[in-house]
Amino acid sequence: MLAAAACVRPGLEGNRSDKLLRLFDFLLNQSLEGPPPTEQQIADEVFSSGRTNAPRGDANVRVYVHRLRKVLKELGEGVEGDRVELPVGSYLLRLAASDQGPVPDSGDTLGKDGPRSRLAIRVGALVLLIVAGLAIWFFLKPTDEAHLADAMPWAAISGSSRPITMVMGDYYFYEDNAGPGGAGNAAGKLVWNRQVPTREDLIIYQMLNPDKAKRVVDTNQHYVSSGTISAAFALRSALRRDVVFRQRDVRLVAASQLSPELLKTTDVIYLGQWSGVSAILRDPLVQASPFRLDDDLVSVTDMATGTQYRSDGVELRDEQISRRDYGYIARIPGPMGNNLIVIAALRDPGLREMADLVTDASRLIPLQSRIARSVQGFEALYQVRTLGSVNLGATVVLQRPIRTQGIWDRSATTPEYRPIAAPSATPR
């Protein structure tokens, strides 16, 4: 599904409709993870403009679903293999095999239509020659991806034989069954609460909030952003095309599934939003880097200089376009001679740009400095420019060595558990 979706996404981006692209990403995520969304859920998640009393049955949903169904059908024409389609009457994407009609029996065409069939044979032979030439050119031509293993941060793991674990940042959701007056008899809704980042924290949350203990339920639900999914697909595809990494075992896990054993025995690549870093990775990263994610989750502060870097927007809309985001790359020596590579951003626009950057060796040239190639490790911050759903490039803001001595030998200081003062529960 991800591979087929990646094939049609550029065509959707070319339609110049952020809403159509957001609808596709939302339906893709629902198709991969959960039950079919309702029309009202689509209106709230994709088309809501902040109104709390938006009318049900918004006609925009049906109009854009019809448009998306038509565009996917047009993009799927002539595609070999699986394609993505949106069936009539459904709000879930599905895979469909390409329509290959029956091949007619040619019979003795030379005897029936000699000149025409001989011309067809010549044309077919010419086409085969062209295709063969293109194939030879494709495999022999020099590409940036062929040199990806020579660029940092990939050069740090190019000589390793360890498996590669690609970790996607995710967020834990629990179910809240609060009904009228707080009774636990209503249909449950999934809630993301910054006070409850893991299943274990839900137990603490129930102990500290006995009035809510009966109504909140652990359903072990986790959310991965659409930007993280597309970035992971792009990075995994680039590694598979590189001759050095082609034979390496690349496994894909969510941040909540990363175990100490994987962190010890594999080269780990974190890919996701800054706020999606799990505790097992956050502990060494906080000790190694002076960057601290702010409570609003859309800005990061460099504690070494006191400088704050803030994303311009949380959501992309036709009338409210995000124009600036910040991306991050770091390489940290692992606990057992392996490596931890962090590719992150404040929001999805920056993350998509960072995925494009780290898979293009020519754009990694600024990281070929003595700092980046230091055994100690490094970190780099990028300012990402966006226009709607299109990224316009990234500029290096800073690049410096990272502190790694002792980060695997002791734990970072853990703050006292306390509720966050700002509103933190977000229904989905």
N, C-alpha and C positions, 0 to 999 in steps of 0.2 A: 504494500500500500504506500509506504514512504517513497519507494523508488518511483512508482507510477505518479505519485503526487508531485515529486520533484521535477518530473518531465513536463507537467502542464503548468506549474507555478509561474515560470517566466512568461508564458502566454497570458496568464491572468494579470501579471504585473504590467504587461503592455496595454491592458485595457484602460489604464489610468483611472481606476476606480478603487479607492482605498476600502470602500464598503464591500465591494465584491471580493476583494482579497481577504478582508477580515472574516467575511462569511465563510469562505473556503477554508481558512485556517481553523476557524471554530468548529466547523462540521468535520474536518479531518481529525481534530483532537477528540471530538465526541465519538467518532467512528472507531478510533483506536482504543478508547478507554472506557466509555460508559454507555448508558442506555440512550435511546433516541431523544434528542432535545425537543421540547415543546415549542410552539410558535412564540409563546411569550418569553421563553428563555432566550431564543434567538434575538427577539426584539430588545431584551434587556442587555444581553452580552455584546451584541454587534451594532445595534442601531440606537441604543439609548443615548440621549444627550443630557443626562443628568436629571431628567424628570422623574419624580417619584410616583406621579399619578398618571403615567403614560397609559393610554387606552389599550385594552387587550385586542388581539387580533389585528395588529398593525399591518396595514396593506403593504408597507415597505418589505416585510418579510417575504410575502408571496411574490412580489415583483422581482426582488433580487434573487430569490430561489429559482424562479423561472429563467432569469437571465443567466445565472450560474449553470443551470442544467443545459441551456442552449450552448454556452461557451465551451463547457466540457465536452459536449458532443462534437462541436466543430474541431476542438483541439485533438480529439481522439480519432478523427477520421484519418485513415491511412497509417495509423500507428500499429506496429507489429508487437505482439505480446500483450500483456495485461495493460488495461487503461482504466482510469478512474471515471466513474459515472455517478450521477445522482438520479436514482429511479423516481418516476412520477409517484407522488403520494408518500414519499419517504424523506426524512431529513438526515439520513445517514448515507455517506458515500460508500460505494462498493467497487470491487474489482470486477472487470468484465474482460473476457478474452476478445481479441480483435476479430472482426467478422471476416472470415476467409471463405469465400464462396467455393462451391465444388469446381474442381478442375475438369474441364471437358476433355473427353477422349479425342485426341487429335486425329487418330486414325492415320491413313496414308495420305497426309496432306500434300506431299510432294507430287503424288499422282493426280490429285484433284486441282491443285492451284500452284503449279510449279514455280513460276516467277515470284509470286507474292510470298510463298513460304521461304524461298531462298533469300529474299530480301529480309524477312523476319529473322532468319538464322544469322545473316550478316550483322543486322542491328543488335541481336542478342549477344553475339560474340564481341562486338565493339563495347557494349555495356559491360560485359564481364571483364574485358581488358581495362576499362576505366576504373571499375570497382577494385580490381586487383592492384592497379597502380596507386589508387588512393590509399588502399590498405597498407601497401609497402611504405608509402610516404608517411602515413600516420605513425607506423611503428618505428621508423628510422629517423624521423625528424627530431631535432633537439627541442625539448620543452622545458619550461621552468619546473614542472612537476618532477621531471627526471632528476633535477638537482635539488629537490626539496630536502633530502637527507643531509645536504651540505650546509643548510641554513639553520641558524638558531631560531627556535629552541630545539628543532628536530635533530640537529647534529648531536645533541647530548644523549639521545637514545638510539641513534642510527647503528651503533656498533654493538648493541645489546641483543641477546637472543631471548630475552624474557617476553612473555605475553604482554600485550598492551590492554589496559582496562580503561575504557572511555566512560567517564562518569558524567551523567547529566544532572544538573541542578534540579531539585524538585521540592515540592511543598506538601506538608501533611494536612489532610482535611479530616475533621470528625463530623459526625451527624448530630444536629441539634433538633430534638423533637419537642421543642417548646410550643405549647398551644396557648389558647386564651388564658390570661392570668398566670402564665408560667407552667401550666399543667403539661405533662409529657404525653399528650394524646393526639398531637397533630402530626401531619405528614412531615417526615424529617427533611431538613435541608443541610447541605454540606457547607461547612464553615471553615475558613482559614483564619486562625487566630495566632498572632505573633507571640502570644504567651505560651502557646502549645506547639512547639516545632516538631515534636516526635510523639509516638504512641506512649512512651514512658512519661512524657510531660503531661499527658492527659490525666494520668493517675494522680499526679501531684496537683493538677488543676482541680480535680474532683475533691481532693482532700482539703484544699484551701477554700473551695466554694461548695460547701455541702448542699446549698440550696439548688445548685445546678447539677449535682452529681448524678441524679437519676435520669435527667433528660438528655445528657450528652452521651453518645455511644461511639465506641471505636469501631469503624468499618474498614480501617486500614486502607484508606483512599489517599492517593498521592497525585499531584498535578505537575505536569511538565509543560512549559510554555511552548507555543508553536515555533517561536524563534529558536529555542533550544533544539527542538526536533530537526528543523531544517539545517541548522548549523552542524549538528552531529552527523546527519546524512552526508553533507558536503565534505566534512573532514574525513569521515570513514572512507568515502569514495576516493578522495585524494591519496590517502595512505595506501589503498589497494592498487592504485595506478602507479605508485612509485616502486621502482624495481627493488629498492632496499627494504621497504616495509611490506612488500606484497606477500612474503612468506610468513610474516608474523601473525600470530593469533590475536585478533582484535575483538574483544568482548565489550558489550554495551550494557551498562547497569545504571540505575538511578542512584543518586547520591545517598538515599536512605538505605540502599542495598550494599554499599561499599563496606567490606569487612576489614578488620585488621590484617587478616591473612592476605587479602588482595593488595592492600597497601604495602605489605612487606615483600611480596614475591613478584609483583608485576610493576611495569612502568605505568604510572597513572596519569591520565589526562582529564582534568576537570573542564567541563564546558557548560556554561550556563550563566544566569544572572548572578551578580555578586550576592544577592540575598538568598540564593539557593544553595550556598555552600553548606554542607552538613558539618556537624560538630567534629567528626573525626578528621576532617581536613581543615576546619577553621582554627583548631588549636595550634598546629604548627605554623599556619599562615599568619595568624595574629602575632606570633612571636617573631617571625621572620620579617614581616613587613610593617612599616609605620602607618599604612593606610587603614582607616577605620570606617566602616559603613555607618552612616548616620541613621537615626531612628526613623526618618521619613522614607528610607530605602531608595530614594532617588538622588542621593548625593553621597560623596565620600570625602573624608578629610584626611589630609596628609599631616600626621601628628608631628613630623619632623620640621615642618615649616608653618603649620597652622593654616594652610591653604585648603579651601573647600572647592570641590569640583561637583557641579550640579547638572543633572540632565534637565533639558528644557520642558519635557513633557512625559506623561505616563502613557497616554493613549494617543494613537494616530487617528485623526479625523479629517474629513474633507475641509472642515472649516477651522480646524485647530491643528496645525502641522508642527510636529516636533522637528526642531532644527539642530539640536546639539545633544550628543550623548557622549559617554566616556567608556572606553574599552581598556582592557588590562591583560598583559601577558607576563607570566613569571615562570621561572624554572628554579625548583628547590631540590637539592640532593635528598634522596629518600633515606629511610632508616637502615637499609641493607644494601647500599651501593646502587640502588635503583634511582629513578627520578620522578618527581612530581611536576607536571606542567599544568599551569592554570591559564585558561583562556576565558575571560569573563567580561561582563559589561554591566552597566547599571540597568539598562532596559534592552528589550529585544532588538531595536534598530541597531544599537551599538554592537550587539552580539553577532548579528548577521554580518556586519562589516568586518568584525574581527575574524570570523570564520573565513571570509573571502581573503583577508590579509594573510593569515597563517598558512593558507594553501597556495600562495603565490610567492615563489622564491624571490622574484624580482622586488616584491614589496617588503621582503624581510631583510634587504640589504642594510638598512640602518641598524639592524641588530647584529651585524658582523663585527662589532667593536670588541675591544679587549674586555670591556665590562661584561658584555653578554656571554663571551666565551670563557669567563672565569670559572674555575672549579667551584667557587663559592656560590654561584647562582646569581640571578639578576631579576629585576622587575622593570616593566616599561608601561607607561600610561599614555593612552592615545585619546585625542579629541576627535570624535566622529561627527561628520556633517551629514544631515539627512534632509530630504525633501519629500514629504509624504511617505510612501513605502519604498522610495528609492534612496540608496546611500550614495553620497557624493565624494566619499574618500575619508581618510583618517590621517592625522598629523601627530607625530611623536611630541608629547608634552615634556616627558622626562624619562630618563633611563639611568639606572644606578644598581650597584651591587646590593644583594639582599643578605640579611644577617641569618646565618644558618648554624652557628656553633651552639650546640646544646639544645636545639629545638626539639629533638626526638628523645632527649634524656629527662625532660621535666615538663610538667603541664603548665599551661598558661594560667594566670590568676582567674579564678571563676567568680564573677560578681554574685552577690547575694540574690536569691530568687525573689523577685518582686514584680507585681503587675506593672505593665507599661501604662503611663498616664494617658497617652494619646489613644484615640479610638483604634482598636486593633482587630476586631472580629469582622471579617468580610465574607458575607454569604456568597455562594456561587450558584 
